[in-house]
Amino acid sequence: MAATTIDYQSRIPNNVNLSSDRRLQRALENWLPNYIDWWRTMGPEGFQEDQIYLRTAVSVEKTGWAHFDYVKMPDYRWGIFLNPTEAERKIGFGDHMGKNAWDEVPGEYRNALRRIIVTQADTEPASVEQQRLLGKSCPSLYDLRNLFQVNVEEGRHLWAMVYLLHSYFGRDGREEAEELLQRRSGNPDKPRILNVFNEPIEDWLSFYCFAMFTDRDGKFQLGALAESAFTPLAATTRFMLTEEAHHLFVGQTGVERVIRRSCELMNGDNDADLTRQGAVPLDVIQRYINRWYSLSLDLFGSEVSSNGATFFANSLKGRFQEQRRWEDHVALEDSRVLDVVRGGKMGKEEVPLRNAMNEVLRDEYIADCEKALRSWNQTVNGYGLNFSFTLPNRKFHRHQGEYAGSFFTPEGELIDEAKFEAEQDNWIASDEDRAYVKSLMHQVTEPGKFAHWISPPKRGINGNPIEFEYAKFSGHERA
């Protein structure tokens, strides 16, 4: 496809002096048409010509990062923003602690930084691809708009990572940027890099759980990268975190609204048959939680990781909120005791703290997820029901790391494969569960109306009422 001349002031909002960087302009002029082609092909299907009420970042200031207006998604202004950083920024952790932070990529860390950036970048288009058909079964205009807001911001996050690849990694970076548009979620020949981003998302409860649990992994991964000694990466991910908060809001409140509606229909009766009422039983929601939470735990990597140790030692990736939460930023003296499987039995193993950095980050993630579950359980308790949602043990249903290949109950008890196979449909959303939930998915697009299986939100977007027209369709018939 031929290169496109871009109006950098209006088309790509940025604070990286794009209009004066001719080399970067040439790279983006070649990449932009391919990106738009990918968006039209793999982005939200059936809604490309509709006017959606979206938030666009036009600057990093409070008055500029949340501009709301109607826009067609292919015309969305995907910008490039770096959070401002201190002029004499110092490295805050690892072997380089106290030295000047890097404005350019150190040669010895070039491959490691590229790997980190590409892995993060690959998750952004993957989630758009996973969610591309959900608009056809949206439970309301409010939810449809939230889905598309998440989608366009994942697209902007891809732009943020591609900016780094184009600006700091030369030909290798340009080739990696093109590869990001070639891989496909779930494609057996060219899948996305991380397994959970190849999982199908065929119903809205899966989407809410994905936004709640999988996007929450993104919060902690971006937070760890925001500590990086490589200032452009740190500044980019800090701004991405600003937008990531909305994705977590969509997930947490989405699941809560499904729970609330189910509780309303149960009317204080723990034995109520919600399948006869067209709602989602609480035990099915629990199995969805178990599935998406355990899949998301894998994203943190192995419990014992030489890569994690190296990334920390080389000051490439810190801990979440490294400066605020930790006193020792070198982590050479401490260790961590881990549960391990040896010879078919559980045991304990002490490892240097640096080798357990993935587990340290996973700890922070788990604690954050537990807060959300407490909120959901308060909702259930408010309806007088005897039911509590729980997070399964971190060993349960794992496919990466120390516990992959072993089998555990949701409580963390080591069991054999036969027992797991016999019980897994009681623990993880089964094909039958997913087929039932999918059967509830019918599109609702009348302003202010909601599908039967979900409660309305407590408030609308940007001060607008719940009945606001969050999408204006272009005239084609809706289901």
N, C-alpha and C positions, 0 to 999 in steps of 0.2 A: 504494500500500500504506500502511496506517495506521502512524503512528509508534509506536515501541515504547519502553516505559519500561525503562531500563537500570539494573541494579545495577552502579554504576561501580567498586565495590571488587572485585567478583569477575569481572564480565564483561569489563572492559577494564582490565587492569593498566596502570598509568601512573605517571609521575612529573611530570606537567604540571598537577597540581591540578585534574583534570577534574571532580571532585565539586563544586567550588565555582564552576566557570565555566558559568553557565547558558546563555550564548549558544552556546558550543561544544557543550554538551549538546544543545541544540535542533537544531543542525546535524547532529550524529552520530545523533540519534534518527531523523532522516529518512533519513540515508544508510545506516545499518546494515542495515535490512531489504532495501534494494536491493542492497547488497553480498552479503548472504546469498543472495538470489535469484540473483545472478550466480554465486556460488560453486557453488550446487546445479546450475545450468544449464551452466556452462562449466568447473567444476572437475573433479577426477578422476572419471571416469564409472564407475559400478558399485561404488563403495567408500564412499559417503557415510554409510552406517549401520554401518560396521565400526569396531572399536576398534583404533586404530593407536598404537604405542608412540612417542610424540613428545616432543620437547623444547620446553618453553614458557618464554619469558622472563617473569618476574614482577617483576623489578627489575633495575637496572643493576649491582648488586653481584655479586661472583663467586659468592656463595651463592644468588643469585636469578635469574641470567639463563639457567640451564640446569636447569630442573626437568623431570624425565622422568616420564611416566605414560601410561596408555592413555586415549585420547580419540577421540570421533567428530569427524571433521574440521570439520563445520559448527558444532560446539560449541567449537572451538579458541579459546583466549583471545588474540585478536589485540590486542596492547597498543600503547601509545604511549610511547616512551622517548627521552629526550635524555641524552646523556652529560654529566656535570657539567663545567662550564667555569670557568675562573678568574674571580673577581669583577670584576676590572678588566681584562678581556680587551682586548688591543690588536690592531689590524689588522696582519697580518704580511707583506703584499706589495702591489704595485700603487701607484697614485697616492695612495691613502689610507693608505699604510703608516705605522704609529706612532700613528694616531688611535684613538679609542675605537671598539671594535666596535659593531655596530648590533643592538639588541634589537627594533627595528621596521624595517619595509621603508622605505627612503628613496624618496620619491615619484619621483625621476628614474630609479630603477632598478626600479620596480615591474614593468613589462612584461618586462624582461629576466629578473628573478628568477622571475617566474611561468612564463616559457617554459622556463627551466632545470628547475624543479621538475616541471612537467607532462611534459616529455620523459623525465625520469628515472622519474616515476611510471608512465608508460604502459608501460614495459618490464616492470613487475612482474606485472600481470595477463596481459600478452601471453604470457609464458613459461608460466604456468599453463595457458592455453588451448592452446598448442602441445603440451603434454605430457599433455593430459587423457585420452588413450586408452592410454597406455603401460602402465598397471597391468594391462591385460588380457593382456599378453605379458611380464610381469616374469620375470626369470631366477631369482629367489629372493625369500623374505620379507625378507631383509636389504636387497636392492635396492629392493623395493617400499616399505619403510619409509623408506629414504633419499630416494626420489623424493617421497614425501608430505611429508617434512620440508622438502625444498627448496620444495615447492609452498606449504605453509602459511607459510613464512618469506617467500616472495615476496608472499603476501597481507599479511603484517604490514608489509612494506616499503611496500606500497601504502597501508596505514593511516598509516604515518609521513608519507608525502608528502601525503596527504589532510588530515592534521592541520594541516600548514603552510598548505595552501590555505584551509581553513576558518578558521583562526585569524588569518591575516594578509592575506587578499586579498578579504574581503567577498563580495559577490554574485558577482563574477567567479570567485573561488575555488570557491564552491559549484557554479557552473555547470560549471567545469572538472572538479570531482570527479565530477559526474554523467556527464560525457562519458567519463571513464575507464572507466565501466561499460558504455558504449554501443559503443565501438569493439570490433572483433573481429579476432584474428589471422588473416590470410589472407583476410579478407572484401574482395572487390573494390570494394564500395561504401563501406565504412567501415573501412579497414584500420588497423592499429597504425602509429604515427608512423615508426618506424625499420624499414628493409627486412628486416633479419635476423629480426625478431620476427614476420614474416609467413611465414617459411619453415616448411614442415611438418616435424615430428619424428615419424617413423613407426617408428623402431626404436631400440633401446637404445644402439647405438654412436653414433647421432646425438645421443641425449640426453647421453651421456658427453662427446662432443666439444663440445656446446653448453655444458655445465657447465664444461668445461675452458677453452674459448676465449671464449665469449660472456659467461659470468658473470665471467671474469677481466677483461674490459673493464669490467664493473661495479665491480670492486675499484678500478680506477684512476680511473674517473669519480667514484666516491664519495670516494676519497682526495683528489681535487682539490677537490671540494665541501666536504670537511671542513676546508679552509683558509679557507672563505668568511668575509668580514667580517660577513655576516648570521649572527649567533650561533645562532639556532634551526635554521637549515639545517646549519651546521657540527656542532652537537651531535647532530642527528638522524642525519646520515650517519655520524658516528663510531660510533654504536651499531650501525647497519646493517652496518658493516664487520665487527663481531664475528661476526655470523651468516653473512656472505658467505663466510667462511673454510671453512665446512662444504660449501658448494656447490662450491667449487674442489676440495676433498678428494674429493667424490663423482665429479667429472669426471676428475681426474688419476688416481685409483686405479682408477676404472672402466675407462678406456682401458688402463691398465697390466694389469689382470686379463684383459682380452680378449687383449692381446699375450702375456701369460704362458701362457694356455691354448693359443694357437696355437703357441707355441714348444715347449710340452710335446708336442703332437701331431706336430710336425715331427721331433722326436727327433734333432736334429743334421743333418737332411737338408734343404738349401736348396731342393731340387726337389720336396719333398713336396707332394702335391695335397690341400690342406686342404678343398677343396669336397667331395671324396669322403668326408671325415671329419666334415663338418658343423661346421666352424669357419671363422674369418674369415682369409683370407690376409693376410700382412703388407702386400703392395702395395695391397690394398683399404683397409686401415687408413690407409696413407699418403695415399690419395686422399680419404678422409674428413677427415683432418687438413687437407689442402690446401683443401678446400671450406669447412670451418667456420672455420678460421683466417683465410682471406682475407675471408670475409663479416664476420668480427668486426673486422678491421682497419678496415673502412669506418665503424664506429661512432665512431671518433675524429674524423671529419670531414675537411675539406680540409686538405692539407698547408700551404697558404697561406690563412689565415683572418682576415678582419677581425673576425668575431664573436669568435674566440678571443682576438685582441688586445684587443678591447673588454672582454671578461669579465675578463681579467687586469688591464687598466688600471684598471677600476672596482672591483677587489678583490672580484669576485663568485666567481671560480673560479681557484684557484691551480694550481701544479704538484703532482704527487704527493709527499707528505711535504716540502712547501715549506721548512719550517724546518730539517729534518734534512739535506736533500740539497743545498741551494743556499746560496750565500753572498750573491749579489746578488739581492735580492728586488724590485727595481724593473725590471730587464731592459730598460733604455733604451739601453745602450751596445753590447750584443752583437748579432751577426747569426747566421744559419744558412744554409749552402749546401745547396741541395736539387737532386736530380736532376729535370729537367723534360723534357717532350716539346714540341719546337717545330719546326713544319714537317715532322713525321714523323721527326725525329731526336732523339736524346738530347742534352741539354746540361746546364749548371749555371746556377743562379741564386741569388744571394745576397739574402736577405730579412731584415728586422729580426726579432730574436728573438721579440718579442711576436706577430708575425704567424705564427710557427712553433710556437706553444704546443701546438697539436694534435699536431704531429710530435714535440715533446719528450715528451708523454705517451705517444705511440705507441712511442717508444724504450724507455721503462720497461716497457711491456707486452711488447714483443718479448723483452727480456732475461729477463723472468719466464717467458715461455713456453719459452725456450731451456733453462731449468733443468729443466723438466718433461721435455723431450725427452732431455736427458742421462740422466735417471733411467730413461726407457723404453729407451734404448739400452743401458744397463747390464744391464737385464733380458735383452735379446736376446743380448748378448755372453756372459752367464752360461750360455746354452744352446749356446754354440759356433757360432752362426750368423753368416754373413757378410751382414749386413743392418743398415742404419742409417736411422732416421727423420730427416727434415729438415723444417725450416720453409721454405716457399716464400718467395721474395723479396717484399718488401712491395709491389712493383708488380704482382704477379701477381693476375689475376682480381679486379680492383677495379672497383667500381661507383660509388664516390664519390671526389671529390678529383682531384688532378693526373693520375692514371693512368687514370681512367674514360674509356672510349672508345678506349683504346689496348690493344694485346695484347702479352703478355709470356710467356716461358717461366717455369717455376718458378725458374730461376736468375736471372731478371731481364733476359733478352735481349729487346729489342724486336723483334717479328715482325709479319707482316701477319695479317689476319683469317683468310684461307684456311688458313694454316698452323696457327693456333690451333684452328680448327674441326676440322681433320684430326687434331689431337693431343689435344684436350681430354679425351677419354674415358680417355686414359692418365695424365692429370694430376689430374682432378677426379672424385669419385665419380659414376659414370654411372647412368643409369636401371637398367641391368643389374646394376651393383654393389649398388644400393639394393634392388632386387628380391630378389637373393640373400640379402643380410643380413636383410631382412624375413622371408624364408622360414625363417630359423633361430629366429625369435621365437615360442617356445611357453611358455606360463605354467607356472611351477613355484612351488608354494605350500606344499610339505611342509617343515617346519622343518629347516634344516641341509642341504637339497638345493639343487643349482644346475644350471642349464642346461648342456648339454654344451659350449657355445662360450665359457664364461667360467670363470675360476678363482675359488675362494672367497677372501674377504678374509683378511688376516693376523689380524684380531681382530674381535670384535663391537662393538656400540654400548654405551657407558656401562658398560663392564666386564662386560657380559653375554657369554655364549658365542655363537659363530656359530649354534648350534642353537637359540637363544632364539626364542620365539614372538613375532615382531615385529609381527604382525597377528593379531587375533582376528576371524574372520568371523561375520557375523550369522545364518548359517544358509542363505543362498542358495547355490545350487550354483556351484562354481568350474569353470572350463574345465580 
